[in-house]
Structure formats: structure tokens, C-alpha cells
């Protein structure tokens, strides 16, 4: 069969036939094959800021234990929220881990031994920009609902948007003022939303179906961290908790709002309320926390005002752990930081695949942008379950190490 040579052939010229045999084979071997310029052949602008998603894909070993979804730079939706995929659909692409897209993180949220899942988690890298410093702000929030799930879910949908509006609307305000106004607005929105029956919105796992007065007996804790290149701003309302691991030492960045905490007990009694010990200290013998968003029937004893701490970041910071009380009831701050530190420093998988049909296999779900952070959140959740934790468990681990 006649072939084509590599020369430029005019419109009226007839290409010379290629003679069969060794000469034709040799000529074809000498031809320069076409080539493609692949992204992998181009040196990155900053090699330290790049890593292959293959490291994340190795989390397949946990696929039978937890249904993980992975977030990458190319999977940010147009509205700025996370757009996740099952790990089986993730393609090997590059992820830029720099200040623009925030620190790496891992999250796991499980129902545990409860009948219903009432926790909610919100993670929004680069959700807002500080125009004065041109810094990207990163948002991480854990919400532990009680009475029903819809207040926690509403906080997960809206609180980061409210914080962004407050930051962009009044950049001269302090972080304390900004977060206090944000939580107050969130509580007001929840109250109005519940009084209107959820504005016609139906939540599939909502037991109270947004009917009053049942809806007034629903609330949620909120522990929120806004991470900037130089600060960690933590706002806490309730008994969820934020803990910083710095140079191997656990530093709590929030204090649980329990009714028997001396200052909270005094505030409740000054407002005309009482703390009754019924299976632990409870406001009016009902709620086991003294601050929460929602819970209109317990106001003014239960308030939505957060306690805000602003911590300067240092080169010794390793990670930040945000979790609901389902973790902290059975795992100490030091133990949690030790496990997270071990995962961040390890280069090998730490947990074998879970056998099909196991408890964690059925109830767990999570998302991450980093394998080590994902390992840490999964192991902390498994430890809480192994220690017979009976509550919903939600854990977020944020890698704060510089240059990682």
C-alpha cells in the first residue's frame, strides 16, 4: 500500500510511493513523531506550593471505612462553595496549596449511636477577602443541633455569608464586634425563619417539620474559626470546641458554655433562671448548655452571644481541631492533638480498610483537601466511637504548618 512522506507536497504534485522493504521501514523510523506539551513537563512557579492529588487519592484505603469526597482548586463552584466528588471519580490533577485557596483540611461527620444526625459542618476556603490587607479569609464551622437538625443546617448554610457581609461592610470593626453581630443576626434569622414555618422549605430529616411551638425548642451550638495568614479568630457559642496544636501542645481556643460554669451560672441566675441538675447541670432542667443559637423558649437564660478569641499564628502552629462535643466528651484535648500531629507527620497510611457492614462503614461521610488531615479526622472519629461515644461526632482538622 502506498504511503505518505514527511515532505511538503504541492497541490499538483504526486507523492512518491514508499518502497516496501527495509528502506521504507528505516525511513519511517527516522521520521520525527508528533509530540504534546504536557502540564507535567512544565516546571511550577513554586514547587513548594504544589502537590499531586495522588496523595489524596491514596485515601482509597479508607473508602470502605468512610465515604470521602475530595475538594480541589478546580472543583470550586461558581458560588464559591465546595463542589465535591466521590473519591472514585477524582482524576489525577494538580492542586495548588497556597494562601489563595487556604490551608489544607480534612473533615469527618458521623451520626454515631444516635437515631438522627443533627450536626452540620461548613468549610469555605477563601470565602472573603480583607481589602485592607488583601488577605484571603478561610471559614470553618461546626454546628451541633439539638431538638432537631434544621437550626444547625440553617447555620451551616448562612453564617459564613453573614460573616462575609459584616467583614466587607465594616472593615474597621474589631473581630469581636464582627462575630458578635454575625451570631446575633444568625439567631434573629433562625427565629424569623422558624416562626414562618421555614419559609416553605421542607427538610427531609426534620422531625418537628418546622411547626411551632415545637420549633421554638430547637437550637444549635456554633464553633467557628476564621483563619487568615496571620491570625486565628475563633467564635464559640455552646459546648463544641476549638483546640490549637502548637509545637505538640494542646491550646484550647474556646471554653465550653456549661450551665454550671461559675460565670454562666451567675448570669443565668441574675436573669431569673435556674440551673437544675437532672442527668447533669441543665438550664431549667432542660438544656445542658448555657449558650446556643435558637432555643427561643429558654431566652433570656440561653443566649446566642459568642465568646471570641483572636490568636496570632506562629511558625510552631501545627493544626487546628474543631469538633462537636461528641468527640470532646470522650477524647481529651491532649489526645486529640497527639493523634492529629501523628497523622500530619506520617508519610504512610495509618488505618486499614474497614470491613464491609461495620458501624463506621454505614454512618460516616466526609470531605478533605489533604490525606493527612483526612486521616486525622477519621482516626479521631473512630477513637470516639471506640470509647463508646453516644452523640453525633463532627471533626474538622486544619493544617496550619507554614510552607506545607
C-alpha positions as CSV (number, residue, x, y, z in Angstrom):
1,X,0.0,0.0,0.0
2,X,1.3,3.4,-0.9
3,X,2.3,5.7,2.0
4,X,3.0,9.4,2.6
5,X,6.4,11.0,3.1
6,X,7.1,13.8,5.6
7,X,8.0,16.4,2.9
8,X,5.8,19.4,1.9
9,X,3.8,18.3,-1.1
10,X,2.3,20.9,-3.5
11,X,-1.3,20.8,-4.7
12,X,-0.3,19.5,-8.2
13,X,2.5,17.2,-7.1
14,X,2.0,13.5,-6.6
15,X,3.8,12.0,-3.6
16,X,6.4,9.4,-4.4
17,X,5.5,5.9,-3.3
18,X,7.4,4.4,-0.4
19,X,9.2,1.3,-1.5
20,X,8.5,-1.7,0.6
21,X,11.2,-3.4,2.5
22,X,13.9,-2.4,4.9
23,X,14.5,1.0,3.3
24,X,10.8,2.0,3.9
25,X,10.9,0.8,7.4
26,X,14.2,2.7,8.1
27,X,12.7,5.9,6.6
28,X,9.6,5.6,8.8
29,X,11.8,5.1,11.9
30,X,13.7,8.3,11.0
31,X,10.5,10.4,10.9
32,X,10.1,12.8,13.9
33,X,6.9,11.7,15.6
34,X,4.4,14.4,16.8
35,X,4.7,15.4,20.4
36,X,2.5,17.0,23.0
37,X,3.5,19.5,25.7
38,X,2.1,18.2,28.9
39,X,1.5,20.3,32.0
40,X,3.7,17.9,34.0
41,X,6.7,18.8,31.7
42,X,6.5,22.5,32.8
43,X,8.3,23.4,36.0
44,X,5.8,25.0,38.5
45,X,6.4,28.6,39.5
46,X,6.8,27.5,43.1
47,X,7.4,23.8,43.7
48,X,6.9,24.0,47.4
49,X,3.3,25.1,46.9
50,X,2.3,22.2,44.7
51,X,1.5,18.7,45.4
52,X,-0.1,15.9,43.4
53,X,-3.6,14.8,44.1
54,X,-2.2,11.2,44.0
55,X,-1.5,11.8,47.7
56,X,-5.2,12.4,48.3
57,X,-6.2,9.6,46.1
58,X,-4.3,7.2,48.3
59,X,-7.1,7.8,50.8
60,X,-8.8,5.0,48.8
61,X,-7.7,2.8,51.6
62,X,-10.4,4.4,53.7
63,X,-13.1,4.1,51.1
64,X,-14.7,1.2,52.8
65,X,-14.5,3.0,56.2
66,X,-15.7,6.4,55.2
67,X,-17.3,7.9,52.1
68,X,-14.8,10.6,51.4
69,X,-15.1,13.4,48.9
70,X,-12.2,15.4,47.8
71,X,-12.0,19.2,47.1
72,X,-9.5,20.7,44.7
73,X,-8.9,24.1,43.2
74,X,-10.7,23.1,40.0
75,X,-13.8,22.0,42.0
76,X,-14.9,25.3,43.4
77,X,-18.4,26.1,42.3
78,X,-19.3,29.4,40.8
79,X,-21.0,30.5,44.0
80,X,-17.7,29.9,45.9
81,X,-19.0,26.8,47.8
82,X,-17.3,23.4,47.8
83,X,-18.2,21.1,44.9
84,X,-17.2,17.6,45.9
85,X,-17.0,14.3,44.0
86,X,-16.8,10.7,45.3
87,X,-13.2,9.7,45.5
88,X,-13.8,7.1,42.8
89,X,-14.4,9.9,40.3
90,X,-11.3,12.0,41.2
91,X,-8.8,12.4,38.4
92,X,-5.1,12.9,39.0
93,X,-4.8,16.7,38.6
94,X,-2.6,19.2,40.4
95,X,-3.8,21.2,43.4
96,X,-2.3,24.5,44.3
97,X,-2.0,24.7,48.1
98,X,-1.3,28.4,48.8
99,X,-2.8,31.3,50.6
100,X,-5.3,31.9,47.8
101,X,-7.0,28.6,48.5
102,X,-6.4,28.4,52.2
103,X,-4.8,25.8,54.5
104,X,-5.4,22.1,53.8
105,X,-8.1,20.4,55.8
106,X,-9.9,17.2,56.5
107,X,-13.5,16.6,57.8
108,X,-15.5,13.7,59.1
109,X,-19.0,13.8,60.4
110,X,-20.9,10.7,61.7
111,X,-24.3,10.0,63.2
112,X,-22.7,7.6,65.8
113,X,-25.2,5.8,68.0
114,X,-27.9,8.5,67.8
115,X,-31.1,7.9,66.0
116,X,-30.8,11.1,63.9
117,X,-27.9,13.2,62.5
118,X,-28.2,16.8,63.9
119,X,-24.7,18.1,63.3
120,X,-23.7,20.3,60.4
121,X,-20.3,21.3,59.1
122,X,-19.4,24.3,56.8
123,X,-16.0,24.7,55.1
124,X,-15.4,27.7,52.8
125,X,-11.8,28.3,51.7
126,X,-11.2,31.9,50.6
127,X,-14.8,32.9,51.5
128,X,-13.9,36.5,51.9
129,X,-11.1,39.0,51.2
130,X,-9.8,41.6,53.6
131,X,-9.5,44.6,51.3
132,X,-7.2,46.5,53.7
133,X,-4.6,43.7,53.7
134,X,-5.6,41.9,50.5
135,X,-5.7,38.7,52.6
136,X,-8.0,35.8,51.9
137,X,-10.1,34.6,54.9
138,X,-10.9,31.0,55.3
139,X,-14.0,29.8,57.2
140,X,-14.5,26.6,59.2
141,X,-17.6,25.9,61.3
142,X,-19.1,23.0,63.3
143,X,-22.7,23.2,64.4
144,X,-24.2,20.7,66.9
145,X,-28.0,20.8,66.8
146,X,-30.4,19.7,69.5
147,X,-34.1,19.1,69.4
148,X,-33.9,18.8,65.6
149,X,-31.4,19.4,62.8
150,X,-32.8,22.4,61.0
151,X,-31.2,25.1,63.1
152,X,-27.7,23.6,62.6
153,X,-28.4,23.2,58.9
154,X,-29.5,26.8,58.6
155,X,-26.4,27.9,60.4
156,X,-24.3,25.8,58.0
157,X,-25.9,27.5,55.0
158,X,-26.0,31.1,56.2
159,X,-23.5,32.0,59.0
160,X,-20.4,32.3,56.7
161,X,-22.4,34.6,54.4
162,X,-23.4,36.8,57.3
163,X,-19.8,37.0,58.5
164,X,-18.7,37.9,55.0
165,X,-21.3,40.7,54.8
166,X,-20.2,42.0,58.2
167,X,-16.5,41.9,57.3
168,X,-17.0,43.7,54.0
169,X,-19.5,46.2,55.3
170,X,-17.4,47.4,58.3
171,X,-13.7,46.6,57.9
172,X,-12.8,49.0,60.7
173,X,-14.7,47.0,63.3
174,X,-12.9,44.6,65.6
175,X,-13.2,40.8,65.2
176,X,-15.1,40.6,68.5
177,X,-17.7,43.1,67.3
178,X,-17.9,41.5,63.8
179,X,-18.5,38.0,65.2
180,X,-21.0,39.1,67.9
181,X,-23.1,40.9,65.3
182,X,-22.9,37.9,63.0
183,X,-24.1,35.5,65.6
184,X,-26.9,37.9,66.7
185,X,-28.1,38.2,63.0
186,X,-28.0,34.4,62.7
187,X,-30.1,33.9,65.8
188,X,-32.6,36.5,64.6
189,X,-32.8,34.9,61.1
190,X,-33.4,31.5,62.7
191,X,-36.2,32.9,64.9
192,X,-37.9,34.5,62.0
193,X,-37.4,31.5,59.7
194,X,-38.9,29.1,62.3
195,X,-41.8,31.4,63.0
196,X,-42.7,31.4,59.3
197,X,-42.5,27.6,59.1
198,X,-39.2,27.5,57.4
199,X,-40.5,29.8,54.6
200,X,-42.0,26.8,52.9
201,X,-38.7,24.8,52.9
202,X,-39.1,21.2,53.7
203,X,-36.1,19.4,55.4
204,X,-36.2,15.6,54.9
205,X,-34.8,14.7,58.2
206,X,-36.6,17.4,60.2
207,X,-38.7,15.7,62.9
208,X,-40.5,18.7,64.1
209,X,-41.4,19.7,60.5
210,X,-40.9,23.4,61.4
211,X,-44.2,23.6,63.3
212,X,-44.5,25.9,66.3
213,X,-44.3,25.6,69.2
214,X,-42.0,22.6,68.6
215,X,-39.7,24.8,66.5
216,X,-39.0,27.1,69.5
217,X,-37.4,24.2,71.3
218,X,-34.7,23.7,68.7
219,X,-31.2,25.2,68.7
220,X,-27.6,24.6,67.8
221,X,-24.2,25.3,69.1
222,X,-21.7,27.0,66.9
223,X,-17.9,27.0,66.9
224,X,-16.4,29.0,64.0
225,X,-12.8,29.7,63.0
226,X,-11.8,32.3,60.6
227,X,-8.2,31.7,59.6
228,X,-6.1,34.4,58.0
229,X,-2.4,34.4,57.0
230,X,-1.5,35.8,60.4
231,X,-4.4,35.2,62.8
232,X,-6.9,32.6,64.0
233,X,-10.3,34.0,65.1
234,X,-12.4,31.6,67.0
235,X,-16.0,32.3,68.0
236,X,-17.8,29.8,70.2
237,X,-21.4,29.6,71.4
238,X,-22.2,26.3,73.2
239,X,-20.2,23.2,74.1
240,X,-18.4,22.5,70.9
241,X,-14.7,23.3,71.0
242,X,-11.7,24.6,69.1
243,X,-8.2,23.4,70.0
244,X,-4.9,24.6,68.6
245,X,-1.9,22.2,68.4
246,X,1.2,24.3,68.7
247,X,4.6,22.6,69.0
248,X,2.9,19.4,70.2
249,X,1.0,21.3,73.0
250,X,-2.9,21.5,73.0
251,X,-4.1,25.0,73.5
252,X,-7.9,25.4,73.8
253,X,-9.1,28.4,71.9
254,X,-12.7,28.2,73.3
255,X,-14.3,27.5,76.6
256,X,-17.4,25.2,76.8
257,X,-20.6,27.0,77.8
258,X,-21.9,24.7,80.5
259,X,-24.7,25.8,82.9
260,X,-22.5,25.0,86.0
261,X,-19.6,27.2,84.8
262,X,-19.4,29.7,87.6
263,X,-19.8,32.8,85.4
264,X,-22.5,31.3,83.3
265,X,-24.4,30.1,86.4
266,X,-24.3,33.6,87.8
267,X,-25.5,35.1,84.6
268,X,-28.4,32.7,84.4
269,X,-29.5,33.3,88.0
270,X,-29.2,37.1,87.5
271,X,-31.6,36.8,84.6
272,X,-34.1,35.0,86.7
273,X,-33.4,31.4,85.6
274,X,-32.2,28.3,87.4
275,X,-29.8,25.5,86.8
276,X,-31.2,22.2,87.8
277,X,-29.1,19.0,88.0
278,X,-31.0,16.4,86.0
279,X,-28.5,13.9,84.5
280,X,-26.0,16.8,84.7
281,X,-26.4,20.5,85.0
282,X,-29.2,21.9,82.8
283,X,-30.8,25.3,82.3
284,X,-34.3,24.9,83.9
285,X,-33.5,21.2,84.0
286,X,-33.8,21.0,80.1
287,X,-30.7,22.2,78.2
288,X,-27.2,21.0,79.0
289,X,-25.6,24.2,77.6
290,X,-25.9,27.8,78.5
291,X,-25.4,29.4,75.1
292,X,-26.8,28.5,71.7
293,X,-28.4,29.8,68.5
294,X,-32.2,29.3,68.6
295,X,-33.9,27.8,71.7
296,X,-36.4,30.7,71.9
297,X,-38.3,29.1,74.8
298,X,-35.2,29.4,77.0
299,X,-34.4,33.1,76.4
300,X,-33.0,35.1,78.1
301,X,-31.3,32.4,80.1
302,X,-29.8,30.8,77.0
303,X,-28.1,33.5,74.8
304,X,-26.5,33.4,71.3
305,X,-23.6,35.7,72.2
306,X,-20.3,34.1,71.3
307,X,-17.0,34.3,73.1
308,X,-14.3,35.4,70.7
309,X,-10.6,34.8,70.8
310,X,-8.0,36.2,68.4
311,X,-4.7,34.3,68.3
312,X,-1.6,35.2,66.4
313,X,-0.3,32.5,64.1
314,X,3.3,31.3,64.7
315,X,5.8,29.1,62.9
316,X,5.2,26.4,65.6
317,X,1.5,26.0,64.8
318,X,0.7,22.6,63.5
319,X,-3.1,22.2,63.2
320,X,-6.5,23.4,64.4
321,X,-9.2,21.0,65.5
322,X,-12.9,22.0,65.6
323,X,-15.3,19.4,66.8
324,X,-18.7,18.9,68.4
325,X,-19.0,17.6,72.0
326,X,-19.4,14.0,70.6
327,X,-15.6,14.0,70.4
328,X,-14.7,16.1,73.4
329,X,-16.9,14.1,75.8
330,X,-14.7,11.0,75.4
331,X,-11.4,12.4,74.0
332,X,-9.1,14.9,75.8
333,X,-7.5,17.9,74.1
334,X,-4.0,16.4,74.5
335,X,-5.0,13.1,73.0
336,X,-6.7,14.7,70.0
337,X,-3.7,16.9,69.3
338,X,-1.4,13.9,69.7
339,X,-3.3,11.9,67.1
340,X,-3.6,14.9,64.7
341,X,0.2,15.6,65.0
342,X,1.0,11.9,64.3
343,X,-1.1,11.9,61.1
344,X,0.4,15.2,59.8
345,X,3.9,13.9,60.3
346,X,3.3,10.4,59.0
347,X,4.0,9.6,55.3
348,X,2.2,6.2,55.4
349,X,-1.4,5.1,55.8
350,X,-2.4,4.8,59.4
351,X,-5.6,2.9,59.2
352,X,-6.5,-0.3,57.4
353,X,-9.7,-0.6,55.4
354,X,-12.8,-1.2,57.4
355,X,-14.7,-4.4,56.9
356,X,-17.9,-4.1,55.0
357,X,-21.0,-3.8,57.1
358,X,-19.2,-2.3,60.1
359,X,-20.7,0.6,62.0
360,X,-18.4,3.3,60.7
361,X,-18.9,2.0,57.2
362,X,-22.6,2.7,57.4
363,X,-22.7,6.1,59.1
364,X,-19.6,8.0,58.1
365,X,-19.2,10.8,55.5
366,X,-16.5,13.4,55.0
367,X,-14.5,15.6,52.6
368,X,-11.0,16.8,52.5
369,X,-8.3,18.5,50.5
370,X,-5.4,16.6,52.1
371,X,-4.8,13.0,53.0
372,X,-3.1,13.6,56.4
373,X,-5.9,15.9,57.6
374,X,-8.4,13.4,56.4
375,X,-6.6,10.6,58.3
376,X,-6.6,12.7,61.5
377,X,-10.3,13.4,61.3
378,X,-11.2,9.8,60.6
379,X,-9.0,8.4,63.4
380,X,-10.4,10.9,65.9
381,X,-13.9,9.8,65.0
382,X,-13.0,6.1,65.2
383,X,-11.5,6.7,68.6
384,X,-14.6,8.5,69.9
385,X,-16.7,5.6,68.7
386,X,-14.4,3.0,70.2
387,X,-14.7,4.8,73.6
388,X,-18.5,4.4,73.3
389,X,-19.3,8.0,72.5
390,X,-23.1,8.1,72.1
391,X,-23.5,11.5,70.4
392,X,-23.1,12.7,66.8
393,X,-19.4,13.3,66.1
394,X,-18.1,16.0,63.7
395,X,-14.4,16.8,63.4
396,X,-12.5,19.3,61.2
397,X,-8.7,19.3,61.2
398,X,-6.9,22.3,59.5
399,X,-3.2,22.1,58.7
400,X,-1.6,25.3,59.9
401,X,2.0,24.4,59.1
402,X,3.8,27.0,57.0
403,X,5.1,26.1,53.6
404,X,3.4,22.7,53.6
